[in-house]
Amino acid sequence: MDLDNKRVLIIKPSSMGDIIHSLPLVHALKRHYPSCHVGWVVQKNLVSLLEADPNIDRIFPIDIPSTSEPSATVRTYVSALSKTVTCLKWLRSKFADNPYDLVLDLHASFRSGLIGIMNPGGVRLGFAEAKELNTFFQSKVIHCAPNTLHAVDKNLSFAKYLQINVEAIDFQLFLGRDAGVEASSFLEQSGASHKNRLVYANPATRWATKFWNERAWAELADKLVLELNSIVILGGASAELHYVNRIVSLMCQKPIIGSGRLSPIGAAALIGASDVYVGVDSGPMHIAALLGKPVVALFGPTDPAKVGPYGRGHSIIRVEGLSCLGCRKSVCNDKRCMNGISAERVFEEIKRLMKWN
């Protein structure tokens, strides 16, 4: 399919990790067809991740509450329905005058299928394995090669279909100058010294089952400060500050609290300025991997082969031997897969990966 001077729309509204997983495909597309125009439909709270990217020509910010969150209520669904209708009307008006020639539905949901048909005409491509009746909305479907597990590789199936070669240069996140200034200012105001090792720790995530326990986080952070002369940054969104504060209350040393104090792209720049990233399965973990930072990731209910940090030079910590590993449950009364990970084990793995002593 020749995309010279064509218009291509990306539908991948969320979440943070999913957007990061989609970037290599978009970069390869634009590198192969520099004259094509790329638009992207994305949740407004994640727009900053794309604003500095020269490969994206137009961003369509939307604001629809997530119904996939474990905390979603009936009210959430009602609000999502109302805002979806409003969003679809708005997108229809935007696409009507200058429609896209090709729509890549990377989200594979019923809602993303609806977004795709708001664009009049054009070819709509989606995953053959998509659920929620998503394939009903597509002109053509992409079959992933057998044994394709990771989300990044599944997205790159679109590149193969479009006969686009993906190269190492396509695996990057464009931070922009403002993000760098934001991160530098934050570190300066926090009193961080260049003499110290900088560890970005992300303890929070969407699923309750993916959380590690607070005492283990506190123990790990204290050991990093005391034994490795490190500065520990506890990251996360503003909604996660209460959890971060509970960890801090159990610590003997003083970390830097970054939760809710930076924009998403500013936090990404802060991760980029760090020496190593340690955390549970969450969006920032994928940012660290794309930025080429060593990642120490704690996994339990999810499968790192499918959603782990992409690429080499990372370390996965799991409690092996459990029959329930990778259960994908968002609620669990046991959590032995996460609680069985000791702070000492994570600490030693960071030392080994970074060759610190």
C-alpha positions in Angstrom: 0.0 0.0 0.0 1.6 3.3 -1.2 1.1 6.0 1.5 3.0 8.8 -0.2 1.0 12.0 0.5 -1.7 10.0 2.2 -3.4 10.7 5.4 -3.1 8.1 8.2 -5.1 8.1 11.4 -3.9 6.3 14.5 -6.6 5.2 17.0 -4.9 4.4 20.3 -6.4 6.6 23.0 -4.9 5.0 26.1 -3.3 3.8 28.2 0.2 5.2 28.8 1.9 1.9 28.2 -0.3 1.1 25.1 0.6 4.4 23.6 4.3 3.8 24.2 3.9 0.4 22.5 2.5 2.0 19.4 5.2 4.6 18.8 7.7 2.3 17.0 5.1 1.5 14.3 4.2 5.2 13.8 7.9 6.2 13.6 8.6 3.5 11.1 5.6 4.6 9.1 6.6 8.2 8.9 10.2 7.4 8.2 9.2 5.2 5.3 6.6 7.7 4.0 7.8 11.2 5.2 5.2 12.9 3.0 2.2 11.2 4.7 0.1 13.1 7.3 -0.3 11.3 10.7 -3.2 12.0 13.0 -3.7 10.4 16.4 -6.8 10.1 18.6 -5.7 10.1 22.3 -7.0 10.8 25.8 -6.3 14.4 26.7 -4.3 13.6 29.8 -1.8 11.7 27.7 -1.4 14.4 24.9 1.9 15.6 26.3 3.5 12.2 25.4 2.9 13.0 21.7 3.2 16.8 21.4 7.0 16.9 20.9 7.0 14.0 18.4 7.8 15.3 14.9 6.2 12.2 13.3 2.7 13.2 14.5 1.1 16.0 12.5 -2.3 16.3 14.3 -3.5 15.2 17.7 -7.2 14.8 18.4 -7.6 14.9 22.2 -10.7 13.2 23.7 -11.9 12.8 27.3 -13.8 9.6 27.9 -13.7 7.9 31.4 -12.1 4.5 31.4 -14.5 1.6 32.1 -11.7 -0.9 32.3 -10.5 0.4 35.7 -11.3 -2.0 38.6 -12.9 1.0 40.4 -15.4 1.7 37.6 -19.0 2.1 38.8 -22.4 2.4 37.1 -21.9 6.2 37.2 -18.6 5.7 35.3 -20.3 3.7 32.6 -23.1 6.3 32.2 -20.6 9.2 32.0 -18.5 7.2 29.5 -21.5 6.6 27.3 -22.5 10.3 27.3 -19.0 11.5 26.6 -18.5 8.9 23.9 -21.5 10.2 22.0 -20.2 13.8 22.4 -16.7 12.7 21.3 -18.0 10.8 18.3 -19.9 13.8 17.0 -16.9 16.1 17.5 -14.6 13.7 15.6 -17.1 13.3 12.8 -17.1 17.0 12.3 -13.3 17.1 12.3 -12.9 14.3 9.8 -15.7 15.3 7.5 -13.9 18.1 5.6 -10.5 16.3 5.3 -10.9 12.5 5.8 -8.1 10.1 6.3 -7.1 7.5 3.7 -6.1 4.9 6.2 -7.2 4.2 9.8 -5.1 2.0 12.0 -7.2 0.8 14.9 -4.5 -0.3 17.4 -6.9 -0.2 20.4 -9.1 -3.1 19.2 -12.3 -2.2 21.2 -15.9 -1.5 20.4 -15.4 2.2 21.1 -12.3 2.5 18.9 -14.3 0.8 16.1 -16.9 3.5 16.5 -14.2 6.2 16.4 -12.9 4.6 13.1 -16.2 4.9 11.3 -16.4 8.6 12.2 -13.9 9.0 9.4 -15.9 9.0 6.1 -14.4 6.5 3.6 -10.8 5.3 3.7 -9.5 1.9 4.6 -9.8 0.7 8.2 -7.3 -1.8 9.5 -7.7 -3.7 12.8 -6.6 -6.9 14.6 -8.2 -10.1 13.5 -8.0 -11.3 17.1 -9.8 -8.2 18.4 -12.8 -8.6 20.8 -15.8 -6.5 21.5 -17.0 -6.8 17.9 -14.2 -4.6 16.8 -13.6 -6.6 13.6 -17.1 -5.7 12.5 -15.9 -2.1 11.9 -12.8 -2.9 9.9 -12.3 -3.0 6.1 -9.5 -5.4 6.5 -8.0 -7.3 9.5 -4.4 -8.1 10.4 -3.4 -11.6 11.5 -0.4 -11.6 13.9 2.2 -14.3 13.2 1.9 -17.4 15.4 3.6 -17.0 18.8 3.5 -13.2 18.7 3.2 -12.4 22.3 4.4 -8.9 23.2 2.1 -5.9 22.5 4.9 -4.1 20.6 5.3 -7.0 18.3 1.6 -7.3 17.7 1.5 -3.6 16.7 4.4 -4.2 14.4 2.3 -6.7 12.5 0.7 -3.6 10.9 4.2 -2.6 9.6 4.7 -6.0 8.1 1.3 -5.8 6.4 2.1 -2.3 5.0 5.6 -3.6 3.9 7.4 -1.1 6.2 10.8 -2.0 7.7 11.1 -1.2 11.4 14.6 -0.1 12.6 16.2 0.6 15.9 15.8 4.3 15.4 12.1 3.9 15.5 12.2 2.9 19.2 12.4 6.3 20.9 10.3 8.8 22.8 10.6 12.4 21.8 10.7 14.4 25.0 11.2 17.9 23.8 13.0 20.8 25.4 10.3 21.8 27.8 10.1 18.3 29.3 13.9 18.4 29.9 13.6 21.8 31.6 10.7 20.6 33.7 12.7 17.5 34.9 15.9 19.5 35.6 14.0 22.2 37.5 12.3 19.5 39.6 15.6 17.8 40.5 17.2 21.2 41.3 14.3 22.2 43.6 14.4 18.8 45.3 18.1 19.2 46.1 19.3 16.3 44.0 23.1 16.0 43.6 24.8 14.8 40.5 27.2 12.8 42.8 24.4 10.5 43.8 23.0 7.6 41.8 19.4 8.3 40.8 16.8 5.6 41.1 13.3 6.2 39.7 10.9 4.0 41.6 7.2 3.6 40.5 5.2 1.7 43.2 1.7 2.4 41.9 -0.4 0.8 39.1 -4.0 0.4 38.1 -4.7 -3.1 39.4 -4.7 -3.8 43.1 -3.1 -7.2 42.4 0.0 -5.7 40.8 0.9 -3.6 43.9 3.9 -4.7 45.9 3.6 -4.2 49.7 4.5 -0.8 51.3 6.9 -2.1 53.9 9.0 -3.8 51.2 9.1 -0.6 49.2 10.2 1.3 52.2 12.9 -1.2 53.0 14.2 -1.2 49.4 14.3 2.6 49.2 16.1 2.8 52.6 18.7 0.3 51.4 19.3 2.1 48.1 19.9 5.4 50.0 22.0 4.0 52.8 24.0 1.3 51.1 24.3 2.6 47.5 24.4 6.3 48.1 21.4 6.7 45.9 18.6 9.3 45.6 15.3 7.6 45.3 12.4 9.3 43.4 9.0 7.9 44.2 7.0 8.6 41.1 3.3 8.2 40.1 0.2 10.2 39.4 -1.4 12.7 41.9 -4.1 10.1 42.6 -1.4 7.8 43.9 0.1 10.2 46.3 -1.7 8.7 49.3 0.0 5.4 48.6 3.4 6.9 48.1 3.0 8.9 51.4 2.3 5.6 53.2 5.6 4.2 51.9 7.5 7.4 53.0 6.0 7.2 56.5 7.6 3.7 56.9 11.0 4.9 55.7 14.0 6.0 57.8 15.5 8.0 55.0 14.0 10.8 52.9 13.2 10.1 49.2 12.1 12.6 46.6 8.4 12.5 46.0 7.5 13.0 42.4 3.9 11.8 42.4 1.6 14.3 40.7 4.4 17.0 40.5 5.2 16.6 36.9 3.4 16.3 33.6 3.5 12.9 31.9 6.2 14.0 29.6 8.0 15.7 32.4 8.0 12.5 34.4 9.3 10.7 31.3 12.2 13.2 31.1 12.9 12.5 34.8 13.0 8.8 34.1 15.4 9.5 31.3 17.6 11.4 33.7 17.7 8.5 36.1 20.2 5.7 36.2 17.8 2.9 36.7 14.0 2.3 36.9 12.4 -0.1 39.4 8.7 -0.7 39.6 5.6 -2.8 39.1 3.8 -3.4 35.8 2.7 0.1 34.8 3.0 2.7 32.0 6.1 4.4 33.2 7.9 1.1 33.0 7.4 1.1 29.3 8.6 4.7 29.0 11.9 3.7 30.8 12.4 0.7 28.4 11.8 2.9 25.3 14.3 5.5 26.7 16.9 2.7 27.0 17.0 2.8 30.7 17.7 -0.5 32.7 14.5 -1.7 34.2 13.9 -3.9 37.2 10.3 -4.9 37.0 8.2 -6.8 39.5 5.5 -9.1 38.0 2.8 -11.3 39.4 -0.7 -11.4 37.8 0.5 -10.3 34.3 2.8 -12.0 31.9 6.1 -10.1 31.2 6.3 -12.0 27.8 3.3 -10.0 26.7 3.5 -6.7 28.6 7.0 -6.6 30.1 9.7 -4.0 29.4 10.5 -4.4 25.7 14.1 -5.0 24.6 17.3 -6.2 26.3 19.1 -5.1 29.4 16.1 -5.5 31.8 15.4 -7.7 34.7 12.1 -9.4 35.6 11.5 -10.5 39.2 8.7 -13.0 39.8 7.9 -15.7 42.4 8.4 -18.7 40.2 6.7 -22.0 40.7 3.2 -20.6 41.5 0.4 -22.1 39.4 -1.5 -18.8 39.5 1.2 -16.7 37.9 -0.1 -14.5 35.1 -3.7 -15.1 36.2 -4.7 -11.5 35.0 -7.0 -11.1 38.0 -7.6 -7.6 39.2 -8.8 -8.7 42.6 -7.2 -11.3 44.8 -7.2 -12.0 48.5 -3.9 -13.8 48.5 -1.4 -11.8 46.4 1.4 -14.3 47.2 2.8 -13.7 43.7 3.7 -10.1 44.7 4.1 -10.4 48.5 6.5 -13.3 48.0 9.1 -10.9 46.5 11.5 -9.6 49.1 13.1 -6.2 49.3 16.5 -7.9 49.6 16.0 -9.8 46.3 15.1 -6.6 44.4 18.0 -4.7 46.0 20.5 -7.4 45.0 19.1 -7.5 41.4 19.5 -3.7 41.1 23.1 -4.1 42.2 23.7 -6.9 39.8 22.1 -5.2 36.8 23.9 -1.9 37.4 27.1 -3.4 38.7 26.9 -1.2 41.8 28.6 -2.0 45.0 
